[in-house]
């Protein structure tokens, strides 16, 4: 079945040859040959048997990306829910600190009117995503395993936003407004949730086995 051999090699064309790639290619070639042999045994013509075997593989691009470790199929809704759950936990601690700061800055008990709406900004999205996950808990998606750029962009974004806030804070210190205090720590730690979420999602995609459908686990 030379046609199978050349077909499979064509799927992996342009990829750097590694032991893992060679092993995956051989396994795929064997699988297709077995499917063709089964079809031939049932009296299916060779050309039709080949077509059936290829069709049984599904989306070939997704298959190769999964086999080569570029992407992974996960329960996407669950991953998003866990990411926002982390944000909600972080936001709870963060807004508690903000509330305490405002209470000592002459707001007193009225600081709760600042802290609670801010806290809801973290909790409500997490609650909505939890409901979404409960409704679509078996939905899967093919996601990239290399999330370096996403994490890097979130860190760079957080840095520049924080720097802008600290510059503004320093410039306003001599003013006679209520902003003549050290307040830039609040947006600094608030926006820190962005890279934390990105890094947490990247870690989960690579390492959290419960995100993987059972039929796709090793």
C-alpha positions as CSV (number, residue, x, y, z in Angstrom):
1,X,0.0,0.0,0.0
2,X,2.5,2.6,-1.2
3,X,-0.3,5.1,-1.6
4,X,-0.9,5.1,2.1
5,X,2.8,5.6,2.9
6,X,3.1,8.6,0.6
7,X,-0.3,10.0,1.7
8,X,0.8,10.0,5.4
9,X,4.2,11.4,4.6
10,X,2.5,14.2,2.8
11,X,0.5,15.1,5.9
12,X,3.7,15.6,7.9
13,X,5.5,17.5,5.1
14,X,7.4,20.5,6.2
15,X,7.7,19.4,9.9
16,X,11.0,18.9,11.6
17,X,11.7,15.1,11.8
18,X,11.9,14.0,15.4
19,X,11.5,10.6,17.0
20,X,8.0,11.6,18.2
21,X,6.9,12.7,14.7
22,X,8.3,9.5,13.2
23,X,6.4,7.4,15.7
24,X,3.2,9.3,15.2
25,X,3.5,9.0,11.4
26,X,4.1,5.2,11.6
27,X,1.1,4.8,14.0
28,X,-1.2,6.7,11.6
29,X,0.0,4.8,8.6
30,X,-0.6,1.5,10.4
31,X,-4.1,2.6,11.5
32,X,-5.1,3.6,7.9
33,X,-3.7,0.3,6.5
34,X,-5.7,-1.7,9.1
35,X,-8.9,0.2,8.2
36,X,-8.3,-0.5,4.5
37,X,-7.6,-4.2,5.1
38,X,-10.9,-4.5,7.0
39,X,-12.7,-2.8,4.2
40,X,-11.1,-5.0,1.6
41,X,-12.1,-8.1,3.6
42,X,-15.7,-6.9,3.3
43,X,-15.3,-6.7,-0.5
44,X,-15.0,-3.0,-0.7
45,X,-12.9,-1.9,-3.8
46,X,-9.4,-0.6,-2.8
47,X,-10.0,3.0,-3.9
48,X,-13.2,3.2,-1.9
49,X,-11.5,1.5,1.1
50,X,-8.8,4.1,1.0
51,X,-11.4,6.9,0.9
52,X,-13.3,5.4,3.8
53,X,-10.2,5.1,5.9
54,X,-9.2,8.7,5.3
55,X,-12.7,10.0,5.9
56,X,-12.8,8.1,9.3
57,X,-9.9,10.3,10.5
58,X,-12.1,13.4,10.4
59,X,-10.4,16.8,10.1
60,X,-6.9,16.0,9.0
61,X,-5.4,19.4,10.0
62,X,-6.8,19.1,13.5
63,X,-5.6,15.5,13.7
64,X,-2.0,16.4,12.8
65,X,-1.9,19.4,15.1
66,X,-3.1,17.1,17.9
67,X,-0.7,14.3,17.1
68,X,2.3,16.6,16.9
69,X,1.5,18.3,20.2
70,X,0.8,21.7,18.7
71,X,-2.8,21.7,19.9
72,X,-5.0,19.8,22.4
73,X,-8.7,19.0,22.6
74,X,-10.0,20.2,25.9
75,X,-13.3,21.0,27.6
76,X,-13.1,24.7,26.8
77,X,-16.0,25.9,28.9
78,X,-14.5,24.2,32.0
79,X,-11.1,25.8,31.3
80,X,-12.7,29.3,31.0
81,X,-14.8,28.7,34.2
82,X,-11.7,27.7,36.2
83,X,-9.8,30.7,34.9
84,X,-12.6,33.1,36.0
85,X,-12.9,31.2,39.3
86,X,-9.3,32.1,40.0
87,X,-10.0,35.7,39.0
88,X,-13.0,35.7,41.5
89,X,-10.8,34.4,44.3
90,X,-8.1,36.9,43.5
91,X,-10.7,39.7,43.2
92,X,-12.2,38.9,46.6
93,X,-8.9,39.4,48.3
94,X,-8.0,42.4,46.2
95,X,-11.3,44.2,46.8
96,X,-11.1,43.5,50.5
97,X,-7.8,45.3,50.6
98,X,-9.2,48.1,48.6
99,X,-12.2,48.4,51.0
100,X,-9.8,48.5,54.0
101,X,-7.7,51.2,52.3
102,X,-10.7,53.4,51.6
103,X,-12.1,52.9,55.1
104,X,-8.9,54.3,56.5
105,X,-8.9,57.2,54.0
106,X,-11.8,58.9,55.7
107,X,-14.5,56.8,54.0
108,X,-15.2,54.7,57.0
109,X,-18.1,52.3,56.5
110,X,-18.9,53.9,53.2
111,X,-15.9,52.1,51.7
112,X,-18.3,49.2,51.2
113,X,-19.9,51.2,48.4
114,X,-16.6,51.1,46.6
115,X,-15.5,47.6,47.5
116,X,-18.7,45.7,46.8
117,X,-19.3,46.9,43.2
118,X,-15.7,46.3,42.4
119,X,-16.0,42.8,43.9
120,X,-19.0,42.1,41.8
121,X,-16.9,42.9,38.7
122,X,-14.9,39.8,39.5
123,X,-17.6,37.5,40.8
124,X,-20.4,38.1,38.3
125,X,-18.4,37.1,35.2
126,X,-17.3,34.0,37.1
127,X,-20.9,33.1,38.0
128,X,-22.1,33.6,34.4
129,X,-19.3,31.4,33.1
130,X,-20.1,28.7,35.7
131,X,-23.7,28.6,34.4
132,X,-22.4,28.5,30.9
133,X,-20.1,25.5,31.8
134,X,-23.0,23.7,33.5
135,X,-25.1,24.1,30.4
136,X,-22.3,23.1,27.9
137,X,-20.0,21.0,30.1
138,X,-19.2,18.5,27.3
139,X,-18.3,21.0,24.6
140,X,-14.7,20.6,23.4
141,X,-12.4,22.8,21.4
142,X,-8.9,22.4,19.9
143,X,-6.6,24.9,21.6
144,X,-3.0,25.8,21.1
145,X,-0.6,24.5,23.7
146,X,1.9,27.3,23.0
147,X,0.4,30.3,24.8
148,X,3.7,32.1,25.3
149,X,2.7,35.1,23.2
150,X,-0.6,35.5,25.0
151,X,1.0,35.4,28.5
152,X,3.8,37.8,27.3
153,X,1.3,40.3,25.9
154,X,-0.7,40.3,29.1
155,X,2.5,41.0,31.2
156,X,3.6,43.8,28.9
157,X,0.1,45.3,29.0
158,X,-0.1,45.1,32.8
159,X,3.4,46.7,33.0
160,X,2.5,49.7,30.8
161,X,-0.9,50.3,32.5
162,X,0.7,50.1,35.9
163,X,3.5,52.5,34.9
164,X,1.0,55.0,33.6
165,X,-0.9,54.9,36.8
166,X,2.2,55.4,38.9
167,X,3.3,58.3,36.8
168,X,-0.1,59.9,37.2
169,X,0.0,59.2,41.0
170,X,3.4,60.9,41.4
171,X,2.3,63.9,39.4
172,X,-0.8,64.3,41.5
173,X,0.9,64.0,44.9
174,X,1.5,67.7,45.2
175,X,-2.2,68.5,44.3
176,X,-4.9,69.5,46.8
177,X,-7.3,66.8,45.6
178,X,-8.1,63.5,47.2
179,X,-5.7,61.9,44.7
180,X,-2.7,63.3,46.6
181,X,-2.3,59.8,48.2
182,X,-0.5,56.7,47.1
183,X,-3.3,55.1,45.2
184,X,-1.6,53.6,42.1
185,X,-1.2,50.3,43.9
186,X,-4.9,49.6,43.3
187,X,-4.9,49.6,39.5
188,X,-1.5,47.9,39.6
189,X,-2.9,44.9,41.6
190,X,-6.2,45.1,39.9
191,X,-4.9,44.7,36.4
192,X,-2.4,42.1,37.6
193,X,-5.4,39.7,37.4
194,X,-4.9,39.8,33.6
195,X,-1.5,38.1,33.4
196,X,-2.5,35.8,36.3
197,X,-5.5,34.6,34.3
198,X,-3.4,34.2,31.1
199,X,-0.7,32.2,32.9
200,X,-3.3,30.1,34.8
201,X,-5.1,29.2,31.5
202,X,-1.8,28.3,29.8
203,X,-0.8,26.0,32.8
204,X,-4.2,24.3,32.8
205,X,-4.2,23.6,29.1
206,X,-0.9,21.9,29.4
207,X,-1.2,20.1,32.7
208,X,-4.7,19.7,33.9
209,X,-5.9,16.2,32.9
210,X,-9.5,16.8,33.9
211,X,-9.8,19.2,31.0
212,X,-9.1,16.4,28.5
213,X,-11.9,14.3,27.1
214,X,-11.4,10.7,28.3
215,X,-11.1,9.4,24.7
216,X,-8.2,11.7,24.0
217,X,-6.1,10.9,27.0
218,X,-3.1,8.7,26.7
